[in-house]
């Protein structure tokens, strides 16, 4: 069944989705209350120009809870924090952080349920001050609430096919800036050829989008994929289909036939390369997905092109290859699974100080053609780890800019017609002792409006020292230096420092 917990601080409703089998609570369900105490200082809390910069001290108390289960019928990971932040020169405020995901097997081999929910502070625009610390406040940030629920039927029909019938409900909201809901139904059939010769996949999907600022949009597509394995390491595939979307495009009519041709090469369990070339209504398209793994090193490279929306990017599932690699690699280095997860999350968060890609999923009600490339790698030794992440994201608007006047202002409607964001992020972790870690992060990003010529650059340097004081108490100290420059003005610098005590009960 689905349990919904409703929390209403200051009139906001938060849905925390926990999917639990009806039969019984899993025996390995681990519920851990947490408490974080932090004091920090910033010489430019509101990320203002030098003549308007004001220094402030903050005090933070953040109770929370972590819930983890990895039973055969339930995989659940939930982390919730309620932050109470007190400032020396401005009113106190309350914020929330939530990251929850779960997968449940309700009826064995038939009925399953996936659910995700999140609350986080996000930058509204890729241009202007960029929020990187939860205590900061700018006019370019907002709280985003996201929810996704997906029950589905999945069954293997011997000698015929594996069938998956799925329903998806998604919602993303951020006060009066965003309120988008979608309902989708899909059917996927994968043929059963006994592992010999040609095989097939048939996909049908229909999605209804309801954006509070736009007329409803319906998107539907159908495709058939034929694949052929030449041997155990090389296979090819061809896809053909038809898609139709009824949003009001400013360029090509968003419908028509599509097709692609590609292949998958897996010369060893540690190396994989998949690529495809095709055509859709907006032109030629291609994709790439490659990974290479050694005992102490892991690399991934990807490229894709697709029509996307702001709310769809908020609900997209980020790649897990780097975190999964480190979790396995650090099994002997950090035996405690929960401490290992926390260390990996902190390391990747610091190395990606400007966001998961260094690029901003800016708020918009428009549809975009997005072209995105990523290169990520981790190299680890028994005591150190080095992470590198490069990303490039280009977006070309497919719908009118008028609908975004509330977000960008009427004088900047063409700012996001065509954008390009590039970023590089670097993180280094050193295990100073059995209980201590030092993590250094550096990131640089550039956001360009190709339609107006505006260019903004952001640079961040961070240093964090953590120490496990006991099995349930850890301490940390952090330093940061941030710079922002823009061809439109509004340059600023910010330096910050903080100390924190983290407790579990």
N, C-alpha and C positions, 0 to 999 in steps of 0.2 A: 504494500500500500504506500501511498505518498503522504508524508507528514509535512504540513506547512506551519512554520513558526512565524508569527507576525510580530515584528518589533516596530514601534512607532515613536522614535525620538523626534521631537519637534515636527510632528505631523507627517514624517516620511514612513512609508510602509516597505518593509524588507521581507522578501520571501526566501527562506532558507529551506532548500529542498533536500530531504533525506529519503531515499528510497530503501525500504526495508521489506524483506520477504514477509508474507503474511504469517507463515508458520511460527517463527520465533525470532527473537533478537539473537544475532550471531554471538557465539561465545567469545570471539576474539575482538569484539567491539571495544575500542580504547577511547575513552573520553577523558581529556586532560584539561582542567582549568588552567589558565595562564594569567600572569600579571606583568606588565611592563611599566617601569618607572624611568622617565628620561628627562634630563635637563639639557637645554641647548642654547646656543647663542648664534645670532646672525648679525652681520653689520649692514645688511640690506634686506630685511625680511620681506618686503613687498616687491622686490626686484625692480626698483625704480631707477631713474637716471641719477648720476652721481650727486647732483645738487639737491635731490629729493630723498636720498637714501637715509634711512633711519635704522639704528641698531636696536635690537630687542633681545631679551632673554625669554625663554619659554619653559614651562614645566608641564610635563605630560604624565597622566596616569591612564593606563589602558588595560582594563580587564578583558579577558577573552576566553575562548574555548577552542580546543582542537579535537576533532573526532576522526578516527582512522579505523577502517575495517578492511581486511583482505581475505575474507572467507570465500569459499567457492561460489556462493550465491549472492554475495554482496561485496563490491569494491567501493569504498567510500573514503573521501578525503575532504575534510572541512576545516577551515581556519577562519575564525571570526574575532574581530577586535573592535571594541568600543573605545574611541579615543576622546579623552577630555583634555583640552589644551588650554592652558592659562598663559596670557601674554602680559608683559609689563606696560605696554603702551597702546593696547587696543582690547576690545571686548574678548572674553573667553569664547570658545566655540567647541562644539561636539562633532566628531566625524566618525565614520564607520569604515571598516575594511572587511570584505568577505570574499573568500575564494572557496567554492564548494563544487564538487563533482562526484557523481556516483553512477554505478552500473549495477542493476539487480536482475537476477533471474527469478521471475515471479512464478512461472510454470516451466519446469524443466523441459528443455528442447523445444519450447513453443513461444512463451511470452516473456519479453524482456522490457526493461525500462531504464533509460538514460536520463539524467537530469544534471543541470549546471545552474549555478547562481553566483552573481558577483556584485560587489560594491567597491568602487575605486574612484580616486581623484584623477581626472584626465585633463589634458590641455585641449582647449576648444579649437585653437588654430595653430598651424605650424609656424605662423608668423607672430612675433611679439614675445613677451616673457614666457619662459618655459619652466613649469613646475617640476622639481625633482625631489623635493622634501615635503612630507605631509604637513609640516608646520607652516610652510609658506602660504601666502595668500596673494593672488593676482587677479586681475580682471579677465585673465585668459584661461581660467580653470573652472571645472564644474564636476559635481559628483554624478557618476554614471551607475545606474542600476540595470543589471542584465539578468534575464531568466530564460532558460531553455528546457523544455520537457519533451521527451521523445519515447513513447511506448511503441513497441514493434513486435510483430510475429516473425519468427525465424525458424525454418524447419527444412530438413534435408529429405527429399523424396528420392529414394534409392533408384538409380538407373534413369532418372529424369532430370531433376534440377534441384538446386538449393534456392528457396524462395524467402524473400524478406519484404514484408509489407509494413511500412512505417508511417507514423504520423508525427509531425514536428510542430511544436508551438514555441515561438520565440517572442520576446519583448525586450526592448531597450528604451530606457527613459532617463531624462536628465532635466528635471524641473520643467520650465517652459521652453527649453531649447530643443529637446527631442522627445518624441513619444511614438515609437514604431512597433507595430505588432505584425506577425506573419503566421500563417497557417499553411502547412504543406502536407501533401500525401504522396507517397512514392512506392513503387513496386520494382524490385530488382530480382531477376531470375538468372541464375548461373547454371549453365548446362553441366550434366554429369556424363563425361565421355570415358570414364575409367582411367583418365590420365594418358590417353592415346589420341593422336591426331588433332583435328580441329576442335575447338570448343567455342561456346558463345555466351554472351551476356546481353540480356534485354533490360533496358531501364526506362521507366515511365515516371514522370514527376509533374505535379501541378502545385503552384505556390500562389497564395493570395496575400498581398502586402497592404497594410493599412497604416499609412503615415498621417498623423494628425494634421500635417501641413499640406497634404497632397490628396488628389483623388485616388481611390483604390487602384491597385495595379495587380494584374494577373500574369503569371509567367508559367509556361508549360513547355516541356520538351520530351522527346522520345528518341531513343538511340539503340542501335544494335552493334555490338562489338564481336568480331570474330578473331580468335587468336590461334596461333599455331606454334608448337614447340619444336624447333629444329633438333635440339638435344637438351641435355639437362641444364645447360648454362645459357642458352640463347633461344629467344622466342620473339615472334612478331605479332602485331595486331593491327586491325583496321576497324575504324568506327565510322558509322554513317547515321544521320538522324535529322530531325527537324525541330526547330525551336521557335517560340512566339512569345513576345513580351509587349505589353500594350502601354508602356510609359511613353510620354510625349518626347521623342528624340529630336534633337536639333540637327542630326546628320542622317545616317542611313536608317531606314525602317528596321526596328529591332526584331526581325523575324526572317526565317529562311532556312534552307538546308545547310547542314554542316557536315564535315568529315575530317578525319585525320588518319595518318599512317605512322606507326612507330614500332619500337622494339625494346626488349629488356635483355640486358646482358649481365649475368651473374657468374663470373669466372671462379669465384670462391665464396665461402660464407662471409668473408670480410669485405667484399667488394661488390657494388651494385651500380648499374647505370641504366636509366630508363629515359627515353627521349621520344618525342613525337612532333610531327609537322602536319598542319591542317589549315582549314579555311572556315571562317564563320562570317556572319553578315557584316561585321566591321572590318574584315580583311584577313590576311594571312595570320596564322598564329602558330606558336611552337612552345614546347615545354621541355624541361630538363630536370631530372632528379637523380643525383649521384651521391654515393657515400663510400668512404674508404676507412677501414679500421685496422689498426695494429694493436699490439698489446698495451701500449701506453699512449696511443694517439688516435684521434677520431676526427674525420673531416666530412662535411656535407656541403653540397652545392646544388642550388635549385633555381629555376626560372619558370615563371608562369604568366599567362595573360588571360584576363577574364573581366567580365562586367561585374562591378562590385558596388556596394553601398556602405555608408558609414556604419549602420547597425550590423551589417553582415560581418564587417571586419572586427567589431567588438566581440562577436560571438565565435569568430574563427578559432580553431584549436591550434595553438602554437606547436612547432616541432618539439619533440621530447628527446631527440637523439643524444644531445650533449648531456642532459641531466641523467638519462638512463645509463650512459657510458660511465659517468663519474660515480653513480650509485654502485655499480658493479665493481669498478676499479678501486674505490675507497672502502671496500668491505673490510679489509684487514686494517686499513689506516684508521677508520672510525667504526668500530664494531657496533655501537649503538645505532640502530636504524633511524630513530627519530632525530638524533643529533646529527647523523650523516645527512639527512634530508635538509635540516636547517642550515648546515654548513654549505651545502651545494646551492640552496636557494639564495643565501647571502652572497656567495661568490658570483653567481650568474647575475644577480641583481646589481651588484657593484660594477661588474664588467659591462653591464648594459644600463648605465646610469641614466641615459636619456630615454629609456623605454626598451621594449623587447627587441626592437629593430633599430633603435636610434631615430626612427622616423615616426612622425605624428599622424595618427588616424584622425585628421581634423574633422570637426563637426560639419555635416552637410546633409541636406535633404535630396541631393542630386545623385544621379547614377553616373558612374565613371568607368572608363576603360582603364584598367590598372595593369601595368607591366612591372613585375617585381622580381629582383634577383637577390639571392642571399648566398654568402659564403661564410661558414662557421667552422671553427676547429678548436680542439682542446688537446694540449700535450701535458702529460702528467708524469712526475717522478714520485718516489716514495714520500717526499716531503714538500714538493711544490707542484703547482698546476698553472698553466698559461692558457688563456682563452682569447680567441680573436673572432670578431664578427664584423663582416662588411655587408652593407645593404644598400640597395638602390631601388627607389619606388617612383614611377612616373604615372601620373593620372591625367586623363583627358576627359572633360565633362561631356556627357551625352545628353544632358537636359539643360533647360534654361537656368540662368543664375538668379533670376528675380526672386525665386522662392527662398533664397538664402539671405535676403536683405536683413533679417532680424539677427543673423549670426555674424555677418561680416560688416554690416552697415551699408547704407545705400551708395556710398562713395567708393566702395571697394568690391562691387559685384563681380568684376572680371578677374579678381585676384586669384581665384582657384579654377579658372577655366582650363588652364594647363599648368601643372606643377611638376617639379622634380625634386626629390629628396635623396640625399646621399649621406651615408654615415659610416664611421669606423669606430669600433669599440674594442678596448683591450683590458683584460683583467689578469692579475697575477696573485696567486695565493701561496703563502709560505706557512707550513706547519711549524711554528716556532718551538713547540713542545707537545707533549701528549695531551695537554689541555688548552693550548693557545694557538691562535691563527692570526696571521697578518694578511690583509687583502688590499691590494691597490688597484684602482680602476681609472681608466682614462677614456674619454669619448669626445668625438668631434662630429658635428652634423651641419649640413647646409640645406636650407629650404629655399627653392627658387620658384618664383612665379614667371613662367615663360610667356605669359600673356601680358604682364605689366612690367617685367624687368626687375621686380623687387627681389632682393637676396638677403636672407638672414643666416647668421652663423652662430652656433652654440658649442662651447667647449666646457667640459667638466673634468676635474681631477678629484678623486676621492681616496681616502685612506681609512681603513677600519681595523681595529685591533680587538679581538674577542678572546675571552678567557673563561673557561668552565671552572667555576669555583667549587661546585659540588654536582652531584647527579641531577639536582633540580634547580640550580641557580647558576646563571652565567652573567658576565659583565662585558660591556663593550664601550669603546671610545672611538669617535669618528671625527675626521676633518674633511672639508671640501673647499674647492675654489671653482667658481663658475664665471664664465664670461659670455656676453651676448653682444653681437654687433649686427646692425641692419642698415641697408642702403636707404631706408625710410626714416632713420633716426631711432631714438629710444635705446641707445647702447647702455649697458650696465655691467657692473661686476658685483660679485657677492662672495663672501667668505663665511663659513659656518663651522661650528664645532659642537659636539654633544657627547654626553656620557649616559649610559643606560644600564639598568639592572633588569634581567629577565628571569622570572620565576615560574615554575610549573608545580602543580599540586596533585 
